[in-house]
Amino acid sequence: MTKKNFAIIGVGGYIAPRHLKAIKDTGNELIVALDKSDSVGIMDSYFPQCSFYTEYERFDRYVDKIKRTDKKLDFVTVCTPNYLHDSHIRFGLKNGCDVICEKPIVLNPWNIDALEQLEKETGHRVFNILQLRLHPAIIEWKKKIDNSPQDKIFDVDLTYITSRGLWYYTSWKGDVSKSGGVATNIGVHFYDMLSWIFGDLQENTVHIYTHDRAAGLLRFKRARVRYFLSINYDTIPDEIKKEGKRTYRKITCEGEEIEFSGGFTELHTESYKNILAGNGFTLEDARNCIEIVSTIRNSAPIGLKGDYHPLARLPLSPHPFNL
């Protein structure tokens, strides 16, 4: 396979090292990167000769200069804050590149419609990192569901708590207009996984939606899913706290736990291999999870009514900056 040239927008962020590793592991080259922060020494471990800019204007000029040389830019990887994804994907497409974007690919379903139109106009593609679809345990779970009686409706509970400190609320992640809120920022991959396994969504009920948690019920074609997502340490079960852990993730299906705690280290590399082979996850693949999180974000929570996740009963917490 011919070596491809990459650019990264957002190389200073948390997720960027996984993309740097994936580009390196697939035998490709990072030639230019952009981030407003210059704390990007991680690049020395992968691409020490990569050009780097902290100003978008200079980065844009560099990319434009490349287009007039023999050194073609093939891919733009987007690892920026969620609300910037749409703009940076457009940048890549308009500069004659395919684009690889972190989750969530965009914040709203209509952004997908517009990007699909731009794909047609430019002849280039957009790919989303939906790595849970590549996790061996999740693949096996899907096979089990696919091979079960087709009229079977499964009962699933999803619990995901990943503690965040006060910094979170000062960062872009604590701004709903920039991150999309808790369900979008930490839940979108799980919603994608569930729709991939259980089919089209038929009902989306929101019980609780605040600055630090989201709980609701999703009815898919083949499953009823109660979910609870949180960034508040206080919501972690006491037995997990006693182990010194700040993250708690659990999925049960018909009361049986789905174990997938390991196996994550190479999923970005696998994602890149699939994309480079022409089998990446597209805008249309990402549509279901974007519609789910958009509906959650824009729905009025109904409170503790009907069938809700047990942890939804936990006392609500005030916003830490509104005390």
Secondary structure in CASP SS format (residue, H / E / C, confidence):
PFRMAT SS
TARGET T0000
AUTHOR 0000-0000-0000
METHOD secondary structure of the structure
MODEL  1
M C 1.00
T C 1.00
K C 1.00
K C 1.00
N E 1.00
F E 1.00
A E 1.00
I E 1.00
I E 1.00
G C 1.00
V C 1.00
G C 1.00
G C 1.00
Y C 1.00
I C 1.00
A H 1.00
P H 1.00
R H 1.00
H H 1.00
L H 1.00
K H 1.00
A H 1.00
I H 1.00
K H 1.00
D H 1.00
T C 1.00
G C 1.00
N C 1.00
E E 1.00
L E 1.00
I E 1.00
V E 1.00
A E 1.00
L E 1.00
D C 1.00
K C 1.00
S C 1.00
D C 1.00
S C 1.00
V C 1.00
G H 1.00
I H 1.00
M H 1.00
D H 1.00
S H 1.00
Y C 1.00
F C 1.00
P C 1.00
Q C 1.00
C C 1.00
S E 1.00
F E 1.00
Y E 1.00
T C 1.00
E C 1.00
Y H 1.00
E H 1.00
R H 1.00
F H 1.00
D H 1.00
R H 1.00
Y H 1.00
V H 1.00
D H 1.00
K H 1.00
I H 1.00
K C 1.00
R C 1.00
T C 1.00
D C 1.00
K C 1.00
K C 1.00
L C 1.00
D C 1.00
F E 1.00
V E 1.00
T E 1.00
V E 1.00
C C 1.00
T C 1.00
P C 1.00
N H 1.00
Y H 1.00
L H 1.00
H H 1.00
D H 1.00
S H 1.00
H H 1.00
I H 1.00
R H 1.00
F H 1.00
G H 1.00
L H 1.00
K H 1.00
N C 1.00
G C 1.00
C C 1.00
D E 1.00
V E 1.00
I E 1.00
C E 1.00
E C 1.00
K C 1.00
P C 1.00
I C 1.00
V C 1.00
L C 1.00
N C 1.00
P H 1.00
W H 1.00
N H 1.00
I H 1.00
D H 1.00
A H 1.00
L H 1.00
E H 1.00
Q H 1.00
L H 1.00
E H 1.00
K H 1.00
E H 1.00
T H 1.00
G C 1.00
H C 1.00
R C 1.00
V E 1.00
F E 1.00
N E 1.00
I C 1.00
L C 1.00
Q H 1.00
L H 1.00
R H 1.00
L H 1.00
H C 1.00
P H 1.00
A H 1.00
I H 1.00
I H 1.00
E H 1.00
W H 1.00
K H 1.00
K H 1.00
K H 1.00
I H 1.00
D H 1.00
N C 1.00
S C 1.00
P C 1.00
Q C 1.00
D C 1.00
K C 1.00
I C 1.00
F E 1.00
D E 1.00
V E 1.00
D E 1.00
L E 1.00
T E 1.00
Y E 1.00
I E 1.00
T E 1.00
S C 1.00
R C 1.00
G C 1.00
L C 1.00
W H 1.00
Y H 1.00
Y H 1.00
T H 1.00
S C 1.00
W H 1.00
K H 1.00
G H 1.00
D C 1.00
V H 1.00
S H 1.00
K H 1.00
S H 1.00
G C 1.00
G C 1.00
V H 1.00
A H 1.00
T H 1.00
N H 1.00
I H 1.00
G H 1.00
V H 1.00
H H 1.00
F H 1.00
Y H 1.00
D H 1.00
M H 1.00
L H 1.00
S H 1.00
W H 1.00
I H 1.00
F H 1.00
G C 1.00
D C 1.00
L E 1.00
Q E 1.00
E E 1.00
N E 1.00
T E 1.00
V E 1.00
H E 1.00
I E 1.00
Y E 1.00
T C 1.00
H C 1.00
D C 1.00
R E 1.00
A E 1.00
A E 1.00
G E 1.00
L E 1.00
L E 1.00
R E 1.00
F E 1.00
K C 1.00
R C 1.00
A E 1.00
R E 1.00
V E 1.00
R E 1.00
Y E 1.00
F E 1.00
L E 1.00
S E 1.00
I C 1.00
N C 1.00
Y H 1.00
D H 1.00
T H 1.00
I C 1.00
P C 1.00
D H 1.00
E H 1.00
I H 1.00
K H 1.00
K C 1.00
E C 1.00
G C 1.00
K C 1.00
R C 1.00
T E 1.00
Y E 1.00
R E 1.00
K E 1.00
I E 1.00
T E 1.00
C E 1.00
E C 1.00
G C 1.00
E E 1.00
E E 1.00
I C 1.00
E C 1.00
F C 1.00
S C 1.00
G C 1.00
G C 1.00
F C 1.00
T C 1.00
E C 1.00
L H 1.00
H H 1.00
T H 1.00
E H 1.00
S H 1.00
Y H 1.00
K H 1.00
N H 1.00
I H 1.00
L H 1.00
A C 1.00
G C 1.00
N C 1.00
G C 1.00
F E 1.00
T E 1.00
L H 1.00
E H 1.00
D H 1.00
A H 1.00
R H 1.00
N H 1.00
C H 1.00
I H 1.00
E H 1.00
I H 1.00
V H 1.00
S H 1.00
T H 1.00
I H 1.00
R H 1.00
N H 1.00
S C 1.00
A C 1.00
P C 1.00
I C 1.00
G C 1.00
L C 1.00
K C 1.00
G C 1.00
D C 1.00
Y C 1.00
H C 1.00
P H 1.00
L H 1.00
A H 1.00
R H 1.00
L C 1.00
P C 1.00
L C 1.00
S C 1.00
P C 1.00
H C 1.00
P C 1.00
F C 1.00
N C 1.00
L C 1.00
END
